[in-house]
């Protein structure tokens, strides 16, 4: 059974690079990766926040949040 990996980002250069370097490097045999661009899906900001995401880019695997570098605080994405 594959684990779900959610990669949250806001489209900034740091986020796009992290998507290329981290999210796309996950083994597709082990992980079902969903890329969530919070700038294009602002309704999912609350979901990310509930998962424990504090800044983007961030990767959530099995309920564990991994903050990658620092692109933007999640609070900057709230409407």
C-alpha distances in whole Angstrom, upper triangle without the diagonal:
4,7,10,13,16,19,22,26,29,30,32,33,31,28,28,28,25,23,24,24,21,19,19,19,15,13,11,9,8,9,10,13,16,19,22,25,27,31,29,27,30,28,25,27,27,23,23,26,24,21,24,25,28,29,27,26,23,19,17,14,12,16,18,20,21,25,26,29,31,32,33,33,31,34,35,33,34,36
4,6,9,13,15,19,22,25,26,29,29,27,24,24,24,22,19,21,20,17,15,15,15,12,10,8,7,5,5,6,10,12,16,18,22,24,27,26,24,27,26,22,24,25,21,20,23,22,19,21,22,25,25,24,22,19,16,14,11,10,14,15,17,18,22,22,26,28,28,29,29,27,31,32,30,31,33
4,6,10,13,16,19,23,24,26,27,25,22,22,23,20,18,19,19,16,13,15,15,11,10,10,9,6,5,6,9,11,14,16,20,21,25,24,22,24,23,20,21,22,18,17,20,19,15,18,18,22,22,21,19,16,12,10,7,7,10,12,14,15,18,19,23,25,25,26,26,24,28,29,27,28,31
4,6,10,13,16,20,21,23,24,22,19,20,21,18,15,18,18,14,12,13,14,11,11,10,11,9,6,5,6,8,11,13,16,18,21,21,19,21,20,16,18,18,15,14,17,16,13,16,16,19,20,18,17,14,10,8,6,7,9,11,12,14,16,18,21,22,23,23,23,21,24,26,23,25,27
4,6,10,13,17,18,20,21,19,16,16,17,14,12,14,14,11,8,11,12,9,11,10,12,10,6,6,5,6,8,10,14,15,19,19,17,19,19,15,16,17,14,12,15,15,12,14,13,17,16,15,13,10,7,6,5,7,9,10,10,11,13,14,18,19,19,20,20,18,22,23,21,22,25
4,6,10,13,15,17,18,17,13,14,16,13,11,14,15,12,9,11,13,11,14,13,15,13,10,8,6,5,6,7,10,12,15,15,13,15,15,12,13,14,11,9,13,13,10,12,11,14,14,12,10,8,6,5,7,9,10,10,9,10,12,13,16,17,17,17,17,15,19,20,17,19,21
4,7,10,12,14,15,13,10,11,12,9,7,11,12,9,7,10,12,11,14,14,17,15,12,11,7,6,5,6,8,10,13,14,13,14,15,12,12,14,12,10,13,14,12,13,10,13,12,9,7,6,4,6,9,12,12,12,10,9,10,10,13,14,13,14,15,13,17,17,15,18,20
4,7,9,11,13,12,8,10,13,10,9,13,14,12,10,13,15,15,18,18,21,19,15,14,11,9,6,5,6,7,10,11,10,11,13,9,9,12,10,7,10,13,11,11,8,10,9,6,6,5,6,8,11,14,13,13,10,10,10,10,13,12,11,11,12,10,14,14,12,14,17
4,6,8,10,9,5,8,10,9,8,12,13,12,11,13,16,16,20,20,23,22,18,17,13,11,8,6,5,6,8,10,10,11,13,11,10,13,13,10,12,15,14,14,10,11,9,5,5,7,9,11,15,18,17,16,13,12,10,10,11,10,8,9,10,9,13,12,10,13,16
4,6,9,9,7,8,12,11,11,14,16,15,14,16,19,20,23,23,26,25,22,20,16,14,10,8,5,5,5,8,9,10,13,11,10,14,14,12,14,17,16,16,12,12,10,7,7,10,13,15,18,21,20,20,16,16,13,13,13,11,8,8,10,9,12,10,8,11,13
4,7,8,6,6,9,10,10,12,14,15,14,15,18,19,23,23,26,25,22,21,17,15,11,10,6,8,7,9,11,12,16,14,14,17,17,15,17,20,19,19,16,16,13,9,9,12,14,17,20,23,23,22,19,17,15,14,14,12,9,10,13,13,15,13,11,15,16
4,6,5,6,9,10,11,13,14,15,15,17,19,21,24,25,28,27,24,23,19,18,14,13,10,11,10,12,15,15,18,17,16,19,20,17,18,22,21,20,16,16,12,9,9,13,15,19,22,25,24,23,19,18,15,13,12,10,7,8,12,13,15,12,12,16,17
4,5,5,6,9,10,11,12,14,15,16,18,20,23,24,28,27,24,24,20,19,15,15,13,14,13,15,18,18,22,20,19,23,23,20,21,25,23,22,19,18,14,11,10,14,16,20,22,26,26,24,20,18,15,13,11,11,8,11,14,16,18,16,16,19,21
4,6,5,6,9,10,10,11,13,15,16,18,22,23,26,25,22,22,19,18,15,15,13,14,14,17,18,19,22,20,18,21,21,18,19,23,21,20,16,15,12,9,7,11,13,17,20,23,23,21,17,15,12,9,8,7,6,9,13,14,17,15,15,19,21
4,5,5,6,9,10,10,10,12,14,16,20,20,24,23,20,19,15,14,11,11,9,11,11,14,15,16,19,16,15,19,18,15,17,20,18,17,14,14,10,7,5,9,11,14,17,21,20,19,15,13,11,9,9,8,6,9,12,13,16,14,14,17,20
4,5,5,6,9,10,10,11,13,15,19,19,23,22,19,19,15,14,11,11,10,12,12,14,16,17,20,18,18,21,20,17,20,23,21,21,17,18,14,10,8,11,13,16,19,22,22,21,18,16,14,11,12,12,10,12,16,16,19,17,16,20,22
4,5,5,6,8,10,10,12,14,18,19,22,22,20,19,16,16,13,14,13,16,16,17,19,21,23,21,20,24,23,20,22,25,22,22,18,19,15,12,9,12,13,17,19,23,23,21,18,15,14,10,10,12,10,14,17,18,21,20,19,23,25
4,5,5,5,7,9,10,12,16,17,20,19,17,17,14,14,11,13,13,15,16,17,18,20,22,19,19,22,20,17,19,22,19,18,15,16,13,10,7,9,10,13,15,19,19,17,15,12,10,7,8,10,10,13,15,16,20,19,18,21,24
4,6,5,5,6,9,10,14,14,18,17,15,14,11,11,8,10,10,13,15,15,16,18,20,18,18,21,19,16,19,21,19,19,16,17,14,11,8,9,9,13,14,18,19,17,15,13,12,10,12,13,12,15,17,17,20,20,18,21,24
4,6,6,5,7,10,13,14,18,18,16,16,12,13,11,14,14,17,18,18,19,22,24,21,21,24,23,20,23,25,22,22,19,21,18,14,11,13,13,16,17,21,22,20,18,16,15,12,14,15,15,18,20,20,24,23,21,25,27
4,6,6,6,9,13,14,18,17,15,16,13,15,13,16,16,19,20,21,22,24,26,23,23,25,24,21,23,25,22,22,19,20,18,14,12,13,12,15,16,20,21,19,17,14,14,11,12,15,15,18,20,21,25,24,23,26,29
4,6,5,7,10,12,15,14,12,14,11,12,11,14,15,17,19,20,21,22,24,21,21,23,21,18,21,22,19,19,16,18,16,13,10,10,9,12,12,16,17,15,14,11,11,9,11,14,14,17,19,19,23,23,22,25,28
4,5,6,9,10,13,13,10,10,7,9,8,11,13,15,18,18,18,20,21,18,19,21,19,16,19,20,17,18,16,18,16,13,10,10,8,10,11,15,16,15,13,11,12,11,13,15,15,18,19,19,23,22,21,23,26
4,6,8,9,12,12,10,11,8,10,10,13,15,18,20,19,20,22,24,21,22,24,22,19,23,24,21,22,19,21,19,16,13,13,11,14,14,17,19,18,17,15,16,14,16,18,18,21,22,22,26,25,23,26,29
4,6,9,11,11,10,12,10,13,13,16,18,21,23,23,23,25,27,24,24,26,24,21,24,25,22,22,20,23,21,18,15,14,12,14,14,17,19,18,17,15,16,14,16,19,19,22,24,24,28,27,26,29,31
4,6,9,8,7,9,8,11,12,16,18,21,23,23,23,25,26,22,23,25,22,20,23,23,20,21,19,22,20,18,15,14,11,12,11,14,16,15,15,14,16,14,17,20,21,23,24,24,27,28,26,28,31
4,5,5,6,9,9,13,15,18,21,24,26,26,25,28,28,25,26,28,24,23,26,26,22,23,22,25,24,22,19,17,14,15,13,15,18,17,18,17,19,18,21,24,24,27,28,27,31,31,29,32,34
4,5,5,6,8,11,13,17,20,23,25,24,24,27,27,24,25,27,23,22,25,25,22,24,23,26,25,22,20,18,15,15,13,15,18,18,19,18,21,20,23,25,25,27,28,27,31,31,29,31,34
4,6,8,10,14,17,20,23,26,29,28,27,29,29,26,28,29,25,24,28,27,24,26,25,28,28,25,23,21,17,17,15,16,19,19,21,20,23,23,26,28,29,30,31,30,34,34,32,34,36
4,7,10,13,16,19,22,25,28,27,26,28,28,24,26,27,23,22,25,24,21,23,22,26,25,23,21,19,15,14,11,12,16,16,17,17,20,20,24,26,27,29,29,28,31,32,30,32,35
4,6,9,12,15,18,21,24,23,22,24,24,21,22,23,20,18,22,21,18,20,19,23,22,20,18,16,12,11,9,10,13,14,15,15,18,18,22,24,24,25,26,24,28,29,27,28,31
4,7,10,13,16,19,22,21,19,22,21,18,20,21,18,17,21,20,17,20,19,22,22,19,18,16,12,12,10,11,14,15,16,16,19,19,22,24,24,25,25,23,27,28,25,27,29
4,6,10,13,15,18,17,16,19,19,16,18,19,16,15,18,19,16,18,16,20,19,16,14,13,10,10,9,12,14,14,14,14,16,16,19,20,20,21,22,20,24,24,22,24,26
4,6,10,12,15,14,13,15,16,13,15,16,13,13,16,17,14,17,15,18,17,15,13,12,10,10,11,13,14,15,14,15,16,16,19,20,19,20,20,18,22,22,19,21,23
4,6,9,12,11,11,13,14,12,13,16,13,12,16,17,15,16,14,17,15,12,11,10,9,11,12,15,16,16,14,14,15,14,17,17,16,17,18,16,19,19,16,18,20
4,6,9,8,7,10,11,8,10,12,11,9,13,14,13,15,12,15,13,11,10,10,10,11,14,16,16,16,14,15,14,15,17,16,15,15,15,13,16,16,13,15,17
4,5,5,6,8,11,9,10,13,12,11,14,16,15,16,13,15,13,10,10,11,12,14,17,19,19,19,16,16,15,15,16,15,13,13,14,12,15,14,11,13,15
4,5,5,5,8,7,6,10,10,9,11,14,14,15,12,13,11,9,10,11,13,14,17,20,18,19,16,16,15,16,17,15,12,11,12,9,12,11,7,9,11
4,6,6,9,9,9,13,14,12,14,17,17,18,15,15,13,11,12,14,16,18,21,24,22,22,19,19,18,18,18,16,13,11,13,11,12,10,7,10,10
4,6,9,9,10,14,14,14,16,18,19,20,17,18,16,14,14,16,17,19,22,24,23,24,21,21,20,20,21,19,16,15,16,14,16,14,11,12,12
4,5,6,8,11,11,11,13,15,16,17,15,17,16,14,15,15,16,17,20,22,20,21,19,20,19,20,21,20,17,16,16,13,15,14,10,11,11
4,5,5,8,10,10,12,14,15,16,14,15,14,13,15,15,17,17,21,22,21,22,19,20,19,20,21,19,16,14,14,11,12,11,7,7,8
4,6,7,8,10,11,12,14,16,15,16,16,15,17,17,18,17,20,21,20,21,19,21,20,22,23,21,19,17,16,13,13,14,10,9,9
4,5,5,6,9,10,11,13,11,13,14,13,14,14,14,14,17,18,16,18,16,18,17,19,21,19,17,16,15,11,13,14,10,10,12
4,5,5,6,9,10,11,9,10,11,11,12,12,14,14,17,18,16,17,15,16,15,17,19,16,15,13,11,7,9,10,7,7,9
4,5,5,6,9,10,10,11,13,13,15,14,15,14,17,18,15,17,15,17,17,19,21,19,18,15,13,9,10,12,10,8,11
4,5,5,6,9,9,11,13,13,14,13,13,11,14,14,12,14,13,15,16,18,20,19,18,16,15,11,13,15,12,12,14
4,5,5,7,5,8,9,10,11,9,10,9,12,13,11,12,10,12,12,14,17,15,15,13,12,8,11,13,11,11,14
4,5,5,5,7,9,11,13,11,12,11,14,15,12,13,11,13,12,15,17,16,16,13,11,7,9,12,11,10,14
4,5,7,10,12,14,15,13,13,11,14,14,10,12,11,14,15,18,20,19,19,17,14,11,13,16,14,13,16
4,6,9,12,13,13,10,10,8,10,10,7,8,7,11,12,15,18,17,18,17,14,12,14,17,15,15,18
4,6,9,11,12,10,10,9,11,12,8,8,6,9,10,13,16,15,16,15,12,10,12,15,15,15,18
4,6,7,9,7,8,8,12,13,10,10,6,8,7,11,13,12,12,11,9,7,10,13,12,13,17
4,7,9,8,11,11,15,17,14,12,9,10,8,11,12,10,11,9,6,5,8,10,11,12,16
4,6,7,10,12,16,18,16,14,10,10,7,9,9,7,7,6,4,5,8,9,10,12,15
3,5,9,11,15,18,16,14,11,10,7,7,8,6,5,6,6,7,10,10,10,13,16
4,7,10,13,17,16,14,10,9,6,6,7,7,6,8,9,9,13,13,12,15,18
4,7,10,13,12,10,7,6,4,6,8,9,9,10,11,10,14,15,14,16,19
4,6,10,10,8,6,5,6,7,11,12,13,14,14,13,17,18,17,19,22
4,7,6,5,4,6,9,11,14,15,16,16,16,14,18,19,18,19,22
4,5,5,7,8,11,13,17,18,19,20,20,18,21,23,22,23,26
4,6,9,11,14,16,20,21,23,23,22,20,23,25,24,24,28
4,6,10,13,16,19,20,21,21,19,17,20,23,21,22,25
4,7,10,13,16,17,19,19,18,17,20,22,21,22,26
4,6,10,13,14,15,15,14,13,17,19,18,19,23
4,6,10,11,13,14,14,14,17,19,18,20,24
4,6,8,10,11,11,11,15,16,16,18,22
4,6,8,11,12,13,16,17,17,20,23
4,7,10,11,13,16,16,17,20,23
4,6,8,10,13,12,14,17,20
4,7,9,12,10,11,15,18
4,6,8,7,8,11,14
4,5,6,7,10,13
4,5,5,7,11
4,5,5,9
4,6,8
4,6
4
